[in-house]
Amino acid sequence: MGSLQTPIGMRSSSLLDTSCGYLLRELQMIWDEVGEDKFEREKVLLDIEQECVEAYRRKVDHANILRSRLHQELAESEAELTHLLLCLGESSIPGRPEKKGGMLREQLDSIAPALREMRLKKDERAKQVRSVKGEIQKISAEIEGRSTYEDSSTTNITIHDKELSVKKLEEYQNELRRLHDEKNERLQKVDIYICAIRDLSATLGTEASMIITKIHPSLNDLYGISKNMSDDILKKLNATVVSMEEEKQRRLEKIHHLGKELTNLWNLMDASNEDRQKFSHVVELLAFEPSDVCAPGSITLNIIQQAEAEVKRLDQLKASKTKELFLKKQKELENTCNMSHMETPSTEIRNITNLVDSGEIDHMDLLAAMDEKIAKAKEEAASRKGIIEKVDRWMLASDEERWLEEYDQDENRYSVSRNAHRNLRRAERARIAVSKITGLVDSILVKTKSWEAERQKVFLYDEIPLVAMLQDYNKLRQEKEVEKQRLREMKKIIPQPVAVTDNFYVARPATSNRRISNRSINGGSPLNRSLSRGLNNTTNYAALGTSLRAESRKSHQASRTHGLRHSLASHHRDETASVVSLFSGPLSP
């Protein structure tokens, strides 16, 4: 009991200072008054003490739980704050006090404001990142061509903590700026392509709206939706522009071809200015390159069809006109060749006209070929001009030589007559001209041989080699001089009997100034051959004289176009006749 009293007394004294001690004193007073047993009193006090211990234990446990919770909250707050700092990429929080010891509630109260600030900052950062990612996804979808006209909500975008840092946000922003630049660049390309399609459509006369809508409806401004700028659309736009450029090139080439045909046909048929003015816009395009042709409606299919119809109409009229022009050019070619005594190129008119009618030969090619022949003929005629002029002078001098010989044989040339003085003056001029024949022939030979060496071809004069002609002439002149010398020597030895000559040899020379024609030399004639045979066989003069008279009659009855050959024959004839008369007397015709 004594041991119990001490604790009880101690507990009683400790309880006296509280409301429990007052109640305990009141309980003792009741027990004293009642006379409660000491043991009962001790038991009750023990029960009371046990109940108090249990009550304290419950409070202590509750306090421990509270302390543990506060520790946990403080630890979680510290961990969350550290995590937020790491996520947001910040090393510390401005204005936050340094971590120090103290009561748990004080520590929680000190960290709570920083934690709230970091949470708000995290939410703001998440909004920024979500907005940037939303824009990135939206622009990416537009670039990729995925339903860009449908609104996409950013609330469904998932944001991870590792995406909340400032560095990551800057990366997203840089990516967004890059996508914005790419989008603008693509939109510029799309606009450029669309403008090109509209310009080409205007030039070609096609409907631009239909072409653009066929590529993608979003490209047409009438639909009011965002333009598709995907790679596939850009490829289609580029292919469309290239195709239209090629079509433009093809049409322009066709118009150029038609314009040239129209110009050639107009020039061919000497079309009027009124007819040309109707298609002047087609001809004007000949001076333009494809890149310079941009006027609306300048190369439409309608213009091409009209030009084709006009070319077809003119082409039908061209055949008859081509025949006329061909014959005209053929005449011009013949005149050019005849004036220069050249061989005219053979042209089968009937076959050519049949080819023109059947369409087997192109009209312009035919006329171009004729122009080329005429140009070559004129060029060769120009190169022959100096030689031809000398040949003409030679032939005129030879004609004068023949006339002079006939004049010298006329016994009445000095008689008084009406034209005697004129013949005397002409004879003087003829002797001057005849004296120059040798130098003239030599000059012609030099020029002709030089021409042949330069051109590597034979110089033909009316289809006869001129060099051979001149050489034959020189040979005949030499033979004639030999015969003249022989006759002079024979006259000195044998007296000349009086002979009644044929009327053909005593004819008076013509009083008119006869000139040899351009075709006076005709190589290989019977007269020339007879002359050659006669000169090679001078012993049989009687037979030679008979042959010469027969050939001379034939030559006299023919045209005087055999001037030079006739002149040579006349010289030799007179000399041969004189020789024959010396040996056989008068010759009967």
VEXDREN-2710 file (C-alpha; in Angstrom, 1 decimal):
% VEXDREN-2710
k/r/px/py/pz
1/MET/0.0/0.0/0.0
2/GLY/2.9/2.3/0.9
3/SER/4.4/1.7/-2.5
4/LEU/1.0/2.5/-4.1
5/GLN/0.5/5.6/-2.1
6/THR/3.7/7.2/-3.3
7/PRO/2.7/7.0/-6.9
8/ILE/-0.8/7.8/-6.1
9/GLY/0.3/10.7/-4.0
10/MET/2.6/11.9/-6.7
11/ARG/-0.1/11.4/-9.4
12/SER/-2.6/13.1/-7.0
13/SER/-0.3/16.0/-6.5
14/SER/0.2/16.2/-10.3
15/LEU/-3.4/16.1/-10.9
16/LEU/-4.2/18.7/-8.3
17/ASP/-3.0/21.3/-10.7
18/THR/-5.5/20.2/-13.3
19/SER/-9.1/19.6/-13.5
20/CYS/-8.4/15.9/-12.9
21/GLY/-6.9/16.6/-9.5
22/TYR/-10.0/18.5/-8.4
23/LEU/-12.1/15.6/-9.5
24/LEU/-9.8/13.2/-7.7
25/ARG/-10.1/15.2/-4.4
26/GLU/-13.9/15.2/-4.8
27/LEU/-13.8/11.4/-5.3
28/GLN/-11.7/11.0/-2.1
29/MET/-14.1/13.1/-0.2
30/ILE/-16.9/10.9/-1.4
31/TRP/-15.0/7.8/-0.5
32/ASP/-14.2/9.1/3.0
33/GLU/-17.8/9.9/3.5
34/VAL/-18.9/6.6/2.3
35/GLY/-16.1/4.7/3.9
36/GLU/-14.9/3.0/0.8
37/ASP/-12.4/0.3/1.3
38/LYS/-8.8/1.2/0.7
39/PHE/-8.3/-1.6/-1.7
40/GLU/-11.3/-0.6/-3.7
41/ARG/-10.0/2.9/-3.7
42/GLU/-6.6/1.7/-5.0
43/LYS/-8.2/-0.3/-7.7
44/VAL/-10.3/2.5/-8.9
45/LEU/-7.3/4.8/-9.0
46/LEU/-5.4/2.2/-11.0
47/ASP/-8.2/2.0/-13.4
48/ILE/-8.3/5.7/-13.7
49/GLU/-4.5/5.8/-14.2
50/GLN/-4.8/3.1/-16.9
51/GLU/-7.5/5.0/-18.7
52/CYS/-5.4/8.1/-18.5
53/VAL/-2.4/6.3/-20.0
54/GLU/-4.5/4.9/-22.8
55/ALA/-5.8/8.4/-23.5
56/TYR/-2.3/9.8/-23.6
57/ARG/-1.2/6.9/-25.8
58/ARG/-3.9/7.7/-28.2
59/LYS/-2.9/11.3/-28.2
60/VAL/0.7/10.4/-28.7
61/ASP/-0.1/8.1/-31.5
62/HIS/-2.2/10.7/-33.1
63/ALA/0.7/13.2/-32.6
64/ASN/3.1/10.7/-34.2
65/ILE/0.8/10.2/-37.1
66/LEU/0.6/14.0/-37.6
67/ARG/4.3/14.4/-37.3
68/SER/4.9/11.6/-39.9
69/ARG/2.3/13.2/-42.2
70/LEU/4.0/16.5/-41.9
71/HIS/7.4/14.9/-42.6
72/GLN/5.9/13.2/-45.6
73/GLU/4.3/16.4/-46.8
74/LEU/7.5/18.3/-46.3
75/ALA/9.5/15.6/-48.2
76/GLU/6.9/15.5/-51.0
77/SER/6.9/19.2/-51.3
78/GLU/10.7/19.3/-51.4
79/ALA/10.7/16.5/-54.0
80/GLU/8.0/18.2/-56.1
81/LEU/9.8/21.5/-55.9
82/THR/13.0/19.9/-57.0
83/HIS/11.2/18.0/-59.8
84/LEU/9.6/21.2/-61.0
85/LEU/12.9/23.0/-60.9
86/LEU/14.4/20.2/-63.0
87/CYS/11.5/20.1/-65.4
88/LEU/11.4/23.8/-65.9
89/GLY/15.1/23.9/-66.2
90/GLU/15.7/26.4/-63.4
91/SER/18.4/26.1/-60.7
92/SER/16.6/28.0/-57.9
93/ILE/13.6/30.1/-57.0
94/PRO/14.1/33.8/-56.7
95/GLY/13.1/35.0/-53.1
96/ARG/13.0/31.6/-51.6
97/PRO/14.8/31.4/-48.1
98/GLU/17.5/28.9/-47.6
99/LYS/16.5/25.5/-46.2
100/LYS/17.0/25.5/-42.4
101/GLY/15.9/23.5/-39.3
102/GLY/12.8/24.3/-37.2
103/MET/9.3/23.1/-36.7
104/LEU/7.8/21.0/-39.4
105/ARG/4.8/23.4/-39.9
106/GLU/7.1/26.3/-40.3
107/GLN/9.2/24.4/-42.9
108/LEU/6.0/23.6/-44.8
109/ASP/4.8/27.1/-44.5
110/SER/8.1/28.4/-45.9
111/ILE/8.1/26.0/-48.9
112/ALA/4.5/26.4/-49.8
113/PRO/4.7/29.7/-51.7
114/ALA/7.6/28.6/-53.8
115/LEU/5.8/25.4/-54.6
116/ARG/2.7/27.3/-55.6
117/GLU/4.7/29.6/-57.8
118/MET/6.5/26.7/-59.5
119/ARG/3.2/24.9/-60.1
120/LEU/1.7/28.0/-61.7
121/LYS/4.9/28.3/-63.8
122/LYS/4.6/24.7/-64.8
123/ASP/1.0/25.2/-65.9
124/GLU/1.9/28.3/-67.9
125/ARG/4.9/26.5/-69.5
126/ALA/2.6/23.6/-70.3
127/LYS/0.2/25.9/-72.0
128/GLN/3.0/27.4/-74.0
129/VAL/4.4/24.1/-75.0
130/ARG/0.9/22.8/-75.9
131/SER/0.2/25.8/-78.0
132/VAL/3.5/25.6/-79.8
133/LYS/3.1/21.9/-80.4
134/GLY/-0.4/22.4/-81.6
135/GLU/0.8/25.0/-84.1
136/ILE/3.6/22.6/-85.2
137/GLN/1.1/19.8/-85.7
138/LYS/-1.3/22.0/-87.5
139/ILE/1.3/23.4/-89.9
140/SER/2.9/20.0/-90.4
141/ALA/-0.6/18.7/-91.3
142/GLU/-1.0/21.6/-93.8
143/ILE/2.4/20.9/-95.3
144/GLU/1.6/17.2/-95.5
145/GLY/-1.8/18.0/-97.0
146/ARG/-3.9/16.3/-94.2
147/SER/-7.3/17.9/-93.7
148/THR/-5.9/21.3/-92.8
149/TYR/-9.3/23.0/-93.0
150/GLU/-10.6/21.0/-89.9
151/ASP/-10.0/22.7/-86.5
152/SER/-7.8/20.6/-84.2
153/SER/-8.1/21.1/-80.4
154/THR/-4.8/21.5/-78.5
155/THR/-6.4/20.0/-75.3
156/ASN/-5.7/16.5/-76.6
157/ILE/-2.0/17.1/-76.9
158/THR/0.0/15.2/-74.3
159/ILE/2.8/17.2/-72.6
160/HIS/5.5/15.3/-70.8
161/ASP/7.5/16.8/-68.0
162/LYS/10.7/16.6/-70.0
163/GLU/9.1/18.9/-72.5
164/LEU/8.6/21.8/-70.1
165/SER/12.2/23.1/-70.0
166/VAL/13.1/26.4/-71.5
167/LYS/15.5/24.7/-73.9
168/LYS/12.8/22.3/-75.1
169/LEU/10.4/25.2/-75.5
170/GLU/13.0/27.1/-77.6
171/GLU/13.4/24.0/-79.7
172/TYR/9.7/23.8/-80.3
173/GLN/9.6/27.5/-81.1
174/ASN/12.5/27.2/-83.5
175/GLU/10.8/24.3/-85.2
176/LEU/7.6/26.3/-85.4
177/ARG/9.4/29.2/-87.0
178/ARG/11.0/26.8/-89.5
179/LEU/7.6/25.4/-90.3
180/HIS/6.2/28.9/-90.7
181/ASP/9.0/29.7/-93.1
182/GLU/8.5/26.5/-95.0
183/LYS/4.8/27.1/-95.1
184/ASN/5.2/30.6/-96.5
185/GLU/7.7/29.4/-99.0
186/ARG/5.3/26.7/-100.1
187/LEU/2.5/29.1/-100.3
188/GLN/4.6/31.4/-102.4
189/LYS/5.4/28.5/-104.7
190/VAL/1.7/27.6/-104.9
191/ASP/0.8/31.3/-105.7
192/ILE/3.5/31.4/-108.3
193/TYR/2.3/28.2/-109.9
194/ILE/-1.3/29.4/-109.8
195/CYS/-0.4/32.8/-111.4
196/ALA/1.6/30.9/-114.1
197/ILE/-1.4/28.7/-114.8
198/ARG/-3.7/31.7/-115.0
199/ASP/-1.3/33.6/-117.3
200/LEU/-0.8/30.5/-119.5
201/SER/-4.5/29.8/-119.6
202/ALA/-5.1/33.4/-120.7
203/THR/-2.5/33.1/-123.4
204/LEU/-3.8/29.7/-124.5
205/GLY/-7.4/30.6/-124.2
206/THR/-8.3/27.9/-121.6
207/GLU/-10.3/28.0/-118.3
208/ALA/-7.8/28.5/-115.4
209/SER/-10.3/27.8/-112.7
210/MET/-11.2/24.4/-114.0
211/ILE/-7.5/23.4/-114.3
212/ILE/-6.7/24.6/-110.7
213/THR/-9.8/23.0/-109.2
214/LYS/-8.9/19.7/-110.9
215/ILE/-5.5/19.7/-109.2
216/HIS/-7.1/20.4/-105.7
217/PRO/-10.3/22.2/-104.7
218/SER/-8.4/24.1/-101.9
219/LEU/-6.3/25.9/-104.5
220/ASN/-9.4/27.7/-105.9
221/ASP/-10.1/30.8/-103.8
222/LEU/-13.9/30.3/-104.4
223/TYR/-13.9/27.5/-101.8
224/GLY/-12.5/29.7/-99.0
225/ILE/-10.3/27.0/-97.4
226/SER/-6.6/26.8/-96.7
227/LYS/-4.6/25.9/-99.7
228/ASN/-3.1/22.5/-99.9
229/MET/0.7/22.9/-100.2
230/SER/1.9/19.3/-99.9
231/ASP/4.7/17.9/-102.0
232/ASP/2.2/16.0/-104.1
233/ILE/0.3/19.2/-104.9
234/LEU/3.5/21.1/-105.7
235/LYS/4.5/18.3/-108.1
236/LYS/1.1/18.4/-109.8
237/LEU/1.2/22.2/-110.1
238/ASN/4.7/22.0/-111.5
239/ALA/3.7/19.3/-113.9
240/THR/0.7/21.3/-115.0
241/VAL/2.8/24.4/-115.6
242/VAL/5.4/22.4/-117.6
243/SER/2.7/20.8/-119.6
244/MET/1.1/24.1/-120.4
245/GLU/4.5/25.6/-121.3
246/GLU/5.1/22.7/-123.7
247/GLU/1.6/23.2/-125.2
248/LYS/2.5/26.9/-125.5
249/GLN/5.7/26.0/-127.2
250/ARG/4.0/23.6/-129.6
251/ARG/1.3/26.1/-130.5
252/LEU/3.9/28.8/-131.0
253/GLU/6.0/26.6/-133.2
254/LYS/2.9/25.7/-135.2
255/ILE/1.9/29.4/-135.5
256/HIS/5.5/30.2/-136.6
257/HIS/5.2/27.5/-139.2
258/LEU/1.9/28.8/-140.3
259/GLY/3.2/32.4/-140.3
260/LYS/6.1/31.5/-142.6
261/GLU/3.8/29.6/-144.9
262/LEU/1.4/32.5/-145.0
263/THR/4.3/34.9/-145.8
264/ASN/5.6/32.7/-148.5
265/LEU/2.1/32.2/-150.0
266/TRP/1.4/36.0/-149.8
267/ASN/4.7/36.7/-151.5
268/LEU/4.1/34.0/-154.0
269/MET/0.7/35.2/-155.0
270/ASP/1.3/38.9/-154.4
271/ALA/-1.5/39.1/-151.9
272/SER/-3.1/42.4/-151.1
273/ASN/-2.5/44.3/-147.9
274/GLU/-6.1/43.8/-146.9
275/ASP/-5.7/40.0/-147.0
276/ARG/-2.4/40.2/-145.1
277/GLN/-3.9/42.5/-142.4
278/LYS/-6.4/39.8/-141.4
279/PHE/-3.5/37.5/-140.2
280/SER/-0.9/40.1/-139.3
281/HIS/-1.1/39.0/-135.6
282/VAL/0.1/35.6/-136.7
283/VAL/3.0/36.9/-138.7
284/GLU/4.0/39.3/-136.0
285/LEU/4.6/36.3/-133.6
286/LEU/7.5/35.2/-135.8
287/ALA/9.7/37.7/-134.1
288/PHE/8.8/36.6/-130.6
289/GLU/10.3/33.9/-128.4
290/PRO/8.0/31.6/-126.3
291/SER/8.9/33.5/-123.1
292/ASP/8.0/36.8/-124.8
293/VAL/4.5/35.7/-125.8
294/CYS/2.1/36.5/-122.9
295/ALA/-0.7/38.5/-124.4
296/PRO/-4.1/37.1/-123.5
297/GLY/-5.6/35.0/-126.4
298/SER/-2.5/35.3/-128.6
299/ILE/-2.1/31.6/-129.3
300/THR/-5.6/30.1/-128.9
301/LEU/-6.8/27.1/-130.8
302/ASN/-9.2/29.3/-132.7
303/ILE/-6.3/31.4/-134.1
304/ILE/-4.4/28.3/-135.1
305/GLN/-7.5/26.9/-136.8
306/GLN/-8.2/30.1/-138.7
307/ALA/-4.5/30.3/-139.8
308/GLU/-4.6/26.6/-141.0
309/ALA/-7.8/27.3/-142.9
310/GLU/-6.2/30.3/-144.6
311/VAL/-3.1/28.3/-145.4
312/LYS/-5.2/25.5/-146.9
313/ARG/-7.2/28.0/-149.0
314/LEU/-4.0/29.7/-150.3
315/ASP/-2.4/26.3/-150.9
316/GLN/-5.2/25.3/-153.2
317/LEU/-4.6/28.5/-155.2
318/LYS/-0.8/28.0/-155.1
319/ALA/-0.6/25.2/-157.6
320/SER/-1.7/27.2/-160.6
321/LYS/0.3/30.2/-159.5
322/THR/3.4/27.9/-159.0
323/LYS/3.1/26.7/-162.6
324/GLU/3.0/30.3/-163.9
325/LEU/6.0/31.3/-161.7
326/PHE/7.9/28.2/-162.7
327/LEU/7.4/28.9/-166.4
328/LYS/8.4/32.5/-165.8
329/LYS/11.5/31.5/-163.9
330/GLN/12.3/28.9/-166.6
331/LYS/12.1/31.6/-169.2
332/GLU/14.3/33.8/-167.1
333/LEU/16.8/31.0/-166.8
334/GLU/16.8/30.4/-170.5
335/ASN/17.3/34.1/-171.2
336/THR/20.2/34.3/-168.8
337/CYS/21.8/31.2/-170.4
338/ASN/21.1/32.4/-173.9
339/MET/22.6/35.8/-173.3
340/SER/25.8/34.2/-172.1
341/HIS/25.7/31.4/-174.7
342/MET/25.5/28.8/-171.9
343/GLU/23.7/25.5/-172.0
344/THR/20.3/25.8/-170.4
345/PRO/19.7/23.2/-167.7
346/SER/17.3/20.6/-168.9
347/THR/13.9/20.8/-167.3
348/GLU/11.0/18.5/-168.1
349/ILE/8.1/20.9/-167.8
350/ARG/5.4/18.3/-168.2
351/ASN/6.8/15.9/-165.5
352/ILE/7.3/18.8/-163.1
353/THR/3.8/20.1/-163.5
354/ASN/2.4/16.6/-163.0
355/LEU/4.4/16.3/-159.8
356/VAL/3.1/19.7/-158.6
357/ASP/-0.5/18.6/-159.3
358/SER/-0.1/15.3/-157.5
359/GLY/1.6/17.0/-154.5
360/GLU/4.7/14.8/-154.8
361/ILE/6.9/17.9/-154.9
362/ASP/6.6/20.9/-152.7
363/HIS/5.8/24.1/-154.5
364/MET/8.3/26.2/-152.5
365/ASP/11.0/23.6/-153.0
366/LEU/10.4/23.7/-156.7
367/LEU/10.6/27.5/-156.9
368/ALA/13.6/27.5/-154.6
369/ALA/15.4/25.0/-156.8
370/MET/14.6/27.2/-159.8
371/ASP/15.9/30.3/-157.9
372/GLU/19.1/28.4/-157.1
373/LYS/19.5/27.5/-160.7
374/ILE/19.0/31.1/-161.8
375/ALA/21.4/32.3/-159.2
376/LYS/24.0/29.9/-160.3
377/ALA/23.4/30.8/-164.0
378/LYS/23.7/34.5/-163.2
379/GLU/26.9/33.9/-161.2
380/GLU/28.4/31.9/-164.1
381/ALA/27.2/34.5/-166.6
382/ALA/28.9/37.2/-164.6
383/SER/32.1/35.2/-164.6
384/ARG/31.8/34.8/-168.4
385/LYS/30.8/38.3/-169.1
386/GLY/34.3/39.6/-170.0
387/ILE/35.0/36.6/-172.2
388/ILE/31.6/36.8/-174.0
389/GLU/32.1/40.5/-174.7
390/LYS/35.5/39.8/-176.3
391/VAL/33.9/36.9/-178.3
392/ASP/31.2/39.2/-179.6
393/ARG/33.9/41.7/-180.6
394/TRP/35.8/38.9/-182.3
395/MET/32.7/37.7/-184.2
396/LEU/31.9/41.3/-185.3
397/ALA/35.5/41.7/-186.4
398/SER/35.3/38.4/-188.3
399/ASP/32.1/39.6/-189.9
400/GLU/33.8/42.7/-191.0
401/GLU/36.7/40.6/-192.2
402/ARG/34.4/38.6/-194.4
403/TRP/32.7/41.8/-195.7
404/LEU/36.1/43.3/-196.4
405/GLU/37.2/40.4/-198.5
406/GLU/34.0/40.5/-200.5
407/TYR/34.5/44.2/-200.9
408/ASP/38.0/43.8/-202.1
409/GLN/36.9/41.3/-204.7
410/ASP/34.4/43.8/-206.1
411/GLU/35.9/45.3/-209.3
412/ASN/33.5/48.2/-209.2
413/ARG/34.2/49.2/-205.6
414/TYR/35.8/52.4/-206.7
415/SER/33.1/53.3/-209.2
416/VAL/31.0/56.4/-208.6
417/SER/27.8/55.3/-207.0
418/ARG/25.5/56.5/-204.3
419/ASN/27.0/54.3/-201.5
420/ALA/30.6/54.2/-202.6
421/HIS/31.9/56.7/-200.1
422/ARG/30.1/54.9/-197.3
423/ASN/31.7/51.6/-198.3
424/LEU/35.1/53.2/-198.4
425/ARG/34.7/54.5/-194.8
426/ARG/33.4/51.1/-193.7
427/ALA/36.4/49.4/-195.4
428/GLU/38.8/51.6/-193.4
429/ARG/37.1/50.7/-190.2
430/ALA/36.9/47.0/-191.1
431/ARG/40.7/46.9/-191.8
432/ILE/41.3/48.4/-188.3
433/ALA/39.1/45.8/-186.7
434/VAL/40.6/43.0/-188.7
435/SER/44.1/44.0/-187.6
436/LYS/43.1/43.5/-184.0
437/ILE/41.6/40.0/-184.5
438/THR/44.9/38.1/-183.7
439/GLY/45.5/39.9/-180.4
440/LEU/41.8/39.6/-179.5
441/VAL/41.8/35.9/-180.1
442/ASP/44.9/35.4/-178.0
443/SER/43.4/37.5/-175.2
444/ILE/40.2/35.4/-175.4
445/LEU/42.3/32.2/-175.2
446/VAL/44.2/33.4/-172.2
447/LYS/41.0/34.4/-170.3
448/THR/39.2/31.3/-171.3
449/LYS/41.9/29.0/-170.1
450/SER/42.2/30.9/-166.9
451/TRP/38.5/30.6/-166.4
452/GLU/38.6/26.8/-167.1
453/ALA/41.5/26.3/-164.6
454/GLU/39.7/28.2/-162.0
455/ARG/36.3/26.5/-162.5
456/GLN/37.7/23.1/-163.4
457/LYS/35.3/22.8/-166.3
458/VAL/35.3/23.5/-170.1
459/PHE/34.1/26.9/-171.3
460/LEU/31.2/26.1/-173.8
461/TYR/30.0/28.6/-176.2
462/ASP/26.6/27.5/-177.6
463/GLU/27.5/23.9/-176.5
464/ILE/30.9/24.1/-178.4
465/PRO/34.2/24.3/-176.5
466/LEU/35.4/27.9/-177.0
467/VAL/39.1/27.0/-176.8
468/ALA/38.8/24.4/-179.5
469/MET/36.8/26.9/-181.6
470/LEU/39.5/29.5/-181.2
471/GLN/42.2/27.1/-181.9
472/ASP/40.4/25.9/-185.1
473/TYR/40.0/29.5/-186.1
474/ASN/43.7/30.2/-185.6
475/LYS/44.6/27.1/-187.6
476/LEU/42.3/28.1/-190.4
477/ARG/43.8/31.6/-190.5
478/GLN/47.3/30.1/-190.6
479/GLU/46.3/27.8/-193.4
480/LYS/44.7/30.6/-195.2
481/GLU/47.8/32.7/-194.9
482/VAL/49.8/29.8/-196.3
483/GLU/47.4/29.4/-199.2
484/LYS/47.6/33.1/-199.9
485/GLN/51.3/33.0/-199.9
486/ARG/51.3/30.1/-202.2
487/LEU/48.8/31.8/-204.6
488/ARG/51.0/34.9/-204.7
489/GLU/54.0/32.8/-205.6
490/MET/52.1/30.9/-208.2
491/LYS/50.8/34.1/-209.7
492/LYS/54.3/35.2/-210.2
493/ILE/55.1/32.1/-212.2
494/ILE/51.9/31.4/-214.2
495/PRO/49.9/34.1/-216.0
496/GLN/46.4/34.4/-214.8
497/PRO/43.8/33.7/-217.5
498/VAL/40.5/35.6/-217.6
499/ALA/37.9/33.4/-215.9
500/VAL/34.2/33.9/-215.8
501/THR/33.5/33.4/-212.2
502/ASP/30.3/32.3/-210.7
503/ASN/27.8/34.9/-209.6
504/PHE/28.2/33.7/-206.1
505/TYR/31.8/35.0/-206.0
506/VAL/31.3/38.3/-207.8
507/ALA/28.3/39.5/-205.8
508/ARG/28.6/43.0/-204.5
509/PRO/29.2/43.4/-200.8
510/ALA/26.2/44.4/-198.8
511/THR/26.0/48.0/-198.0
512/SER/24.3/47.5/-194.7
513/ASN/26.3/46.9/-191.5
514/ARG/25.7/43.2/-191.1
515/ARG/26.5/41.6/-187.8
516/ILE/27.0/38.1/-186.9
517/SER/24.4/36.5/-184.6
518/ASN/25.2/35.0/-181.2
519/ARG/24.9/31.6/-182.6
520/SER/27.0/32.1/-185.7
521/ILE/29.6/29.4/-184.7
522/ASN/28.4/25.9/-185.2
523/GLY/31.2/23.4/-184.9
524/GLY/31.2/20.2/-186.9
525/SER/29.2/21.6/-189.8
526/PRO/29.6/20.1/-193.3
527/LEU/31.3/23.3/-194.4
528/ASN/33.9/23.1/-191.7
529/ARG/34.6/19.5/-192.5
530/SER/35.0/20.2/-196.2
531/LEU/37.3/23.1/-195.4
532/SER/39.5/20.8/-193.3
533/ARG/39.6/18.1/-196.0
534/GLY/40.3/20.7/-198.7
535/LEU/43.2/22.2/-196.8
536/ASN/44.8/18.8/-196.1
537/ASN/44.6/17.8/-199.7
538/THR/45.8/20.9/-201.7
539/THR/46.8/18.8/-204.8
540/ASN/43.2/18.1/-205.9
541/TYR/42.0/21.7/-206.3
542/ALA/39.3/21.0/-208.9
543/ALA/37.4/18.6/-206.7
544/LEU/37.9/20.9/-203.7
545/GLY/36.4/23.8/-205.7
546/THR/33.4/21.8/-206.7
547/SER/32.8/20.8/-203.1
548/LEU/33.2/24.3/-201.8
549/ARG/30.7/25.7/-204.3
550/ALA/28.1/23.1/-203.4
551/GLU/28.6/23.7/-199.7
552/SER/28.6/27.5/-200.1
553/ARG/25.3/27.4/-201.9
554/LYS/23.8/25.4/-199.1
555/SER/25.3/27.9/-196.6
556/HIS/24.1/30.9/-198.6
557/GLN/20.6/29.5/-198.7
558/ALA/20.5/29.0/-195.0
559/SER/20.3/31.7/-192.3
560/ARG/23.2/34.1/-191.9
561/THR/23.5/32.9/-188.3
562/HIS/26.6/30.9/-189.3
563/GLY/28.6/34.1/-189.4
564/LEU/32.1/33.2/-188.2
565/ARG/32.1/29.8/-190.0
566/HIS/30.7/31.4/-193.1
567/SER/33.4/34.1/-192.9
568/LEU/36.2/31.5/-192.7
569/ALA/34.7/29.5/-195.6
570/SER/34.4/32.7/-197.7
571/HIS/38.1/33.4/-197.3
572/HIS/39.2/30.0/-198.1
573/ARG/36.6/29.7/-200.9
574/ASP/37.9/32.7/-202.8
575/GLU/41.5/31.5/-202.6
576/THR/40.7/28.0/-203.6
577/ALA/38.6/29.2/-206.5
578/SER/41.5/31.3/-207.8
579/VAL/43.9/28.3/-207.6
580/VAL/41.4/26.1/-209.4
581/SER/40.9/28.6/-212.1
582/LEU/44.6/28.6/-212.7
583/PHE/44.7/24.9/-213.6
584/SER/41.3/24.0/-214.9
585/GLY/39.8/27.2/-216.3
586/PRO/36.3/28.5/-215.5
587/LEU/34.2/26.3/-213.2
588/SER/30.7/25.5/-214.2
589/PRO/28.1/25.7/-211.4
END
